[in-house]
Amino acid sequence: MDALKTKRKSLRTSFTTTANKLKECLAKKEDAKDGDKLRAVKSQLQDKFLRLDEIQNKISSLLLENNETAAEYESDFQAAEDYRDNFLELKSKIETLLNKDFGSFLESPPELDVVGHLAKRCHSSVRCLICKRRHYPLLCPDLRKGKESNFSPKDRTADNEQRSTETLLTNLPSEHEIYLKTIMIRLRNRDKEVCARALLDDGSQRSYIEKNLAAELFLSPSGREIFSQGLFGGGISPASEHKRYMVNVESLNRKYSTPLSLLEQQKICSTLPRIHDRKLLSELSSRGIKLTDVGRDSPPIRVLLGADILGSILTGRIEVLSSGVSAVETLLGWTILGLGKKKEVVNLVTLSLQNMDVPKMWDLEVLGITDP
């Protein structure tokens, strides 16, 4: 604990120094207009705060484990919140200035091809490599014209057809039910209990709880974390703050209970189907396996248990069914994973548009009536 506090003290000093440096930049008009300098100082400040926040979270967790340090935890938490408020305030000011600067750039002088302030008052030394006028090459109007001139009518038609085909393919529904590892669990905070659907996702490094569910349980945050999330396809979401909660998670039969640390998330995921295949449920029952997340309705997923928790609740027992679906046992109960049976009905929405003159719509051939 003492070593962590010593390290935190050094980080707080470093953070305060950078914050004061940033405030000086904001106070000077010349520096406040220098976007590169603002971004550099912002990056330094964010790096120092993230390291400080990591140490702070460790200290807060240790203080929470000791019931005799409740008063110390309150004062320590308030001091940490002051640093957080200072960081968020400075970050907001920088982003406002950068956005304002970018907006004024887009609405800059006539010489930049857009309406705004006079060119003779513009301090920018930017010169376009394409048309030699004063704007960035990315915004050059000649760039788009050049790209369009390089495409023949045949290329444009092929490109449009390819885009149309890709759009149609992404709208085709799956012919089979695909089961993900969903389960019903019980969350408890003192006298408040809520049963919710959870998704077991070992592809996620962290575990999450829906924001509204945390409010229903009257949970108090034990800390906060700021991070970005990696998305499918390689994208990265903007860094955002997530509150962290400690909550007791139980199996529905109450045979297993454990406290878990979950991060707040506005929404976990889109709708996931429950298991309602009678043949599948019958085979599971014959093997002594009872699922908790069954039915034809599809309540929202409100908890995501990631790899940080799954490793400690998997029992290692797996049953492979005749259909190829696998049943996986956890300390919270059984769940299944795999490709289910083919759907009896596939819903497909088709929109067909055709230009036709009104008189032609009365032709017998159009109505499907032909001479014998």
Legacy VTK file of the C-alpha trace (Angstrom):
# vtk DataFile Version 3.0
C-alpha trace
ASCII
DATASET POLYDATA
POINTS 372 float
0.000 0.000 0.000
2.776 2.469 0.954
4.678 1.755 -2.252
1.546 2.405 -4.304
0.896 5.679 -2.488
4.484 6.804 -3.121
4.126 6.040 -6.814
0.764 7.831 -6.892
2.304 10.922 -5.290
4.921 11.130 -8.049
2.297 10.653 -10.749
0.062 13.323 -9.217
2.973 15.774 -9.212
3.749 14.976 -12.849
0.063 15.266 -13.792
-0.262 18.647 -12.042
2.846 19.956 -13.840
1.450 18.953 -17.240
-1.991 20.345 -16.357
-0.469 23.711 -15.428
1.518 23.690 -18.670
-1.694 23.086 -20.574
-3.475 25.899 -18.760
-0.661 28.259 -19.767
-1.092 27.198 -23.408
-4.813 27.860 -23.222
-4.185 31.291 -21.705
-1.924 32.342 -24.591
-3.818 33.130 -27.778
-0.932 32.072 -30.020
-0.550 28.679 -28.324
-4.309 28.161 -28.149
-4.431 28.405 -31.953
-1.573 25.919 -32.395
-3.489 22.664 -32.913
-0.352 20.486 -33.038
0.912 21.829 -29.736
-2.490 21.376 -28.082
-2.715 17.784 -29.301
0.784 17.027 -27.999
0.083 18.414 -24.521
-3.316 16.690 -24.470
-1.641 13.367 -25.284
0.874 13.885 -22.461
-1.880 14.768 -20.004
-4.015 11.759 -20.960
-1.055 9.383 -20.648
-0.224 10.641 -17.163
-3.858 10.482 -16.045
-4.317 6.906 -17.281
-1.247 5.770 -15.333
-2.423 7.705 -12.292
-5.912 6.215 -12.586
-4.483 2.684 -12.756
-2.575 3.168 -9.484
-5.601 4.867 -7.908
-7.828 1.884 -8.746
-5.412 -0.495 -7.020
-5.309 1.681 -3.902
-9.118 2.010 -3.828
-9.529 -1.768 -4.088
-7.157 -2.332 -1.154
-8.969 0.266 0.951
-12.341 -1.356 0.189
-11.093 -4.754 1.347
-10.266 -3.316 4.777
-13.418 -2.377 6.715
-11.379 -0.253 9.150
-10.401 2.243 6.466
-13.878 3.428 5.437
-13.183 7.059 6.394
-9.809 6.980 4.646
-11.452 5.549 1.522
-13.984 8.408 1.398
-11.315 11.118 1.614
-9.045 9.261 -0.802
-11.892 8.799 -3.276
-12.792 12.504 -3.129
-9.176 13.509 -3.817
-9.091 11.154 -6.798
-12.335 12.666 -8.096
-10.763 16.145 -7.976
-7.965 14.978 -10.266
-10.495 13.306 -12.552
-12.642 16.455 -12.740
-9.557 18.533 -13.536
-8.571 16.133 -16.327
-12.051 16.016 -17.868
-12.392 19.809 -17.726
-9.069 20.376 -19.495
-9.791 17.636 -22.018
-13.153 19.226 -22.829
-11.570 22.659 -23.326
-8.937 21.267 -25.700
-11.465 19.321 -27.757
-13.675 22.405 -28.001
-10.759 24.490 -29.256
-9.632 21.837 -31.723
-13.152 21.372 -33.074
-13.613 25.129 -33.351
-10.303 25.430 -35.150
-11.217 22.648 -37.588
-14.645 24.193 -38.161
-13.160 27.603 -38.894
-10.707 25.936 -41.249
-13.538 24.368 -43.219
-15.300 27.725 -43.298
-12.155 29.604 -44.230
-11.316 32.199 -46.840
-12.550 32.546 -50.385
-9.072 31.534 -51.458
-9.740 28.247 -49.680
-12.829 27.776 -51.895
-15.269 28.293 -49.026
-16.942 31.314 -47.483
-15.424 32.818 -44.339
-12.766 35.304 -43.261
-10.650 37.303 -45.724
-7.671 35.576 -47.289
-5.314 38.429 -46.362
-6.146 37.815 -42.691
-5.517 34.077 -42.884
-2.295 33.048 -41.090
-2.237 29.565 -42.621
0.720 28.740 -44.884
-0.886 25.638 -46.349
-0.496 25.181 -50.110
-2.355 22.539 -52.137
-0.100 20.230 -54.153
-2.780 19.755 -56.831
-4.088 23.226 -57.707
-1.521 25.366 -55.785
-4.283 27.219 -53.930
-4.375 27.631 -50.154
-6.047 24.553 -48.751
-5.141 20.982 -47.871
-4.980 18.502 -50.800
-7.677 16.390 -49.152
-10.170 19.262 -49.581
-9.205 20.123 -53.151
-12.267 20.254 -55.462
-10.066 19.167 -58.401
-9.269 15.910 -56.619
-12.816 14.608 -56.920
-13.072 15.738 -60.554
-9.880 13.889 -61.402
-11.124 10.681 -59.813
-14.425 10.831 -61.672
-12.731 11.483 -65.019
-10.589 8.361 -64.601
-13.690 6.148 -64.506
-15.386 5.114 -67.723
-19.213 4.731 -67.822
-18.683 0.961 -67.883
-16.551 1.116 -64.717
-19.179 3.218 -62.951
-21.914 0.739 -63.876
-19.838 -2.209 -62.669
-19.020 -0.383 -59.439
-22.698 0.373 -58.791
-23.661 -3.239 -59.489
-20.989 -4.498 -57.114
-22.163 -2.181 -54.331
-25.779 -3.220 -54.919
-24.846 -6.905 -54.788
-22.900 -6.455 -51.556
-25.847 -4.665 -49.961
-28.260 -7.428 -50.964
-25.966 -10.145 -49.634
-25.656 -8.512 -46.231
-29.446 -8.455 -45.932
-29.875 -12.215 -46.408
-30.863 -13.824 -43.092
-29.291 -17.003 -41.732
-31.216 -20.190 -42.496
-30.128 -21.751 -39.197
-30.462 -20.762 -35.584
-27.027 -19.835 -34.245
-26.708 -20.255 -30.489
-24.283 -18.177 -28.452
-23.410 -18.879 -24.823
-26.271 -17.124 -23.011
-27.402 -17.882 -19.472
-29.729 -16.527 -16.788
-28.011 -15.285 -13.630
-29.016 -13.535 -10.430
-27.374 -10.256 -9.402
-27.638 -9.111 -5.812
-26.731 -5.906 -3.990
-27.714 -6.008 -0.322
-31.504 -6.608 -0.306
-31.974 -5.892 -4.019
-32.040 -8.825 -6.472
-32.477 -8.898 -10.261
-32.439 -11.871 -12.637
-30.907 -11.018 -16.011
-29.625 -12.602 -19.211
-25.861 -12.794 -19.538
-23.630 -13.487 -22.531
-20.470 -15.519 -21.951
-17.960 -14.045 -24.391
-14.348 -15.203 -24.193
-13.596 -12.850 -27.097
-13.984 -9.899 -24.723
-11.142 -9.111 -22.345
-13.366 -7.347 -19.805
-16.793 -7.923 -18.264
-19.660 -5.418 -18.379
-23.022 -4.600 -16.819
-25.774 -2.592 -18.500
-26.007 0.971 -17.177
-29.738 0.713 -16.416
-29.218 -2.562 -14.534
-26.566 -0.958 -12.330
-29.089 1.775 -11.508
-31.800 -0.805 -10.696
-29.461 -2.486 -8.213
-28.471 0.882 -6.673
-24.802 0.058 -7.177
-22.147 2.551 -6.104
-19.045 2.814 -8.313
-15.829 1.479 -6.814
-13.763 3.283 -9.441
-13.606 4.474 -13.033
-11.577 3.531 -16.083
-10.942 5.335 -19.365
-10.145 3.179 -22.369
-10.931 2.475 -26.024
-12.606 -0.683 -27.303
-11.353 -2.682 -30.274
-14.134 -3.387 -32.777
-14.649 -6.127 -35.349
-12.787 -5.245 -38.532
-9.943 -3.489 -36.732
-11.751 -0.283 -35.776
-11.173 1.370 -32.402
-13.839 3.336 -30.554
-13.032 6.756 -29.037
-11.741 6.622 -25.462
-14.573 6.895 -22.946
-15.068 6.608 -19.213
-16.620 3.502 -17.668
-17.659 3.225 -14.029
-16.642 0.039 -12.237
-19.004 -1.794 -9.870
-18.648 -4.687 -7.440
-21.744 -6.922 -7.440
-22.591 -10.421 -6.223
-23.459 -12.797 -9.067
-25.300 -16.046 -8.301
-26.603 -19.057 -10.190
-30.400 -19.295 -10.314
-30.369 -22.273 -7.922
-28.189 -20.240 -5.504
-25.607 -23.039 -5.333
-22.833 -20.717 -6.485
-22.189 -17.089 -5.626
-19.202 -14.828 -6.214
-18.451 -11.077 -6.142
-17.466 -9.736 -9.560
-16.047 -6.468 -10.847
-18.100 -5.245 -13.822
-17.689 -2.151 -15.992
-20.646 0.019 -16.931
-21.832 -0.055 -20.564
-24.828 1.782 -22.063
-25.887 -1.277 -24.114
-24.306 -4.720 -24.224
-25.380 -6.039 -27.639
-28.301 -6.502 -30.008
-31.048 -9.107 -29.589
-29.965 -12.742 -29.217
-32.460 -15.634 -29.525
-33.211 -18.044 -26.707
-33.286 -21.821 -27.108
-36.773 -23.153 -27.895
-36.015 -26.248 -29.993
-37.991 -29.045 -28.283
-35.866 -31.814 -29.796
-32.696 -30.148 -28.574
-34.125 -29.538 -25.104
-35.286 -33.163 -24.933
-31.803 -34.462 -25.760
-30.293 -32.157 -23.160
-32.793 -33.364 -20.563
-31.923 -37.013 -21.318
-28.328 -36.197 -20.411
-29.343 -34.486 -17.183
-28.647 -31.000 -18.518
-31.070 -28.207 -17.684
-30.743 -24.819 -19.364
-31.867 -21.591 -17.717
-32.124 -19.350 -20.794
-35.003 -20.945 -22.747
-38.184 -19.631 -24.369
-39.482 -17.975 -27.526
-39.114 -14.409 -26.255
-35.771 -12.580 -26.468
-35.123 -10.337 -23.445
-32.121 -8.005 -23.746
-28.622 -9.109 -22.760
-27.767 -7.077 -19.661
-24.465 -8.609 -18.534
-21.378 -9.691 -20.478
-18.919 -12.014 -18.760
-15.576 -11.808 -20.552
-12.318 -13.729 -20.452
-11.319 -12.064 -17.161
-14.115 -14.012 -15.414
-14.844 -17.026 -17.632
-11.542 -18.692 -16.799
-12.594 -19.081 -13.174
-16.179 -20.333 -13.695
-15.751 -22.965 -16.435
-15.834 -26.506 -15.013
-14.307 -28.132 -18.099
-17.298 -30.385 -18.780
-18.539 -30.297 -22.387
-21.263 -32.448 -23.955
-21.440 -32.643 -27.765
-24.992 -33.367 -28.934
-26.053 -35.340 -32.010
-26.885 -32.105 -33.861
-23.335 -30.820 -33.395
-24.352 -28.268 -30.769
-22.114 -28.297 -27.687
-23.314 -27.880 -24.104
-20.799 -26.183 -21.804
-20.998 -26.338 -18.013
-20.104 -23.371 -15.823
-20.451 -22.782 -12.098
-23.420 -20.548 -12.956
-25.183 -23.302 -14.916
-25.255 -24.901 -18.360
-25.218 -23.060 -21.686
-24.981 -24.154 -25.322
-23.024 -23.054 -28.369
-23.241 -23.914 -32.048
-25.319 -24.110 -35.205
-28.914 -25.130 -34.546
-31.574 -26.601 -36.791
-32.705 -25.017 -40.033
-35.451 -22.452 -39.591
-38.890 -23.530 -40.751
-39.692 -19.988 -41.902
-37.191 -17.475 -43.197
-38.381 -13.875 -43.215
-37.081 -11.982 -46.225
-38.093 -8.413 -46.958
-37.885 -7.447 -50.624
-38.443 -3.985 -52.051
-39.049 -3.804 -55.811
-39.273 -0.494 -57.623
-40.194 -0.096 -61.315
-41.099 2.930 -63.387
-44.315 2.285 -65.341
-46.892 4.455 -67.047
-50.348 4.324 -65.462
-52.186 3.254 -68.707
-49.828 0.287 -69.102
-50.893 -1.025 -65.712
-54.303 -1.851 -67.235
-52.832 -4.023 -70.009
-53.951 -7.646 -69.791
-50.384 -8.903 -70.141
-49.307 -6.891 -67.113
-52.189 -8.361 -65.110
-51.091 -11.846 -66.121
-53.981 -12.513 -68.572
-53.012 -13.817 -72.010
-54.973 -14.981 -75.069
-55.507 -18.764 -75.213
LINES 1 373
372 0 1 2 3 4 5 6 7 8 9 10 11 12 13 14 15 16 17 18 19 20 21 22 23 24 25 26 27 28 29 30 31 32 33 34 35 36 37 38 39 40 41 42 43 44 45 46 47 48 49 50 51 52 53 54 55 56 57 58 59 60 61 62 63 64 65 66 67 68 69 70 71 72 73 74 75 76 77 78 79 80 81 82 83 84 85 86 87 88 89 90 91 92 93 94 95 96 97 98 99 100 101 102 103 104 105 106 107 108 109 110 111 112 113 114 115 116 117 118 119 120 121 122 123 124 125 126 127 128 129 130 131 132 133 134 135 136 137 138 139 140 141 142 143 144 145 146 147 148 149 150 151 152 153 154 155 156 157 158 159 160 161 162 163 164 165 166 167 168 169 170 171 172 173 174 175 176 177 178 179 180 181 182 183 184 185 186 187 188 189 190 191 192 193 194 195 196 197 198 199 200 201 202 203 204 205 206 207 208 209 210 211 212 213 214 215 216 217 218 219 220 221 222 223 224 225 226 227 228 229 230 231 232 233 234 235 236 237 238 239 240 241 242 243 244 245 246 247 248 249 250 251 252 253 254 255 256 257 258 259 260 261 262 263 264 265 266 267 268 269 270 271 272 273 274 275 276 277 278 279 280 281 282 283 284 285 286 287 288 289 290 291 292 293 294 295 296 297 298 299 300 301 302 303 304 305 306 307 308 309 310 311 312 313 314 315 316 317 318 319 320 321 322 323 324 325 326 327 328 329 330 331 332 333 334 335 336 337 338 339 340 341 342 343 344 345 346 347 348 349 350 351 352 353 354 355 356 357 358 359 360 361 362 363 364 365 366 367 368 369 370 371
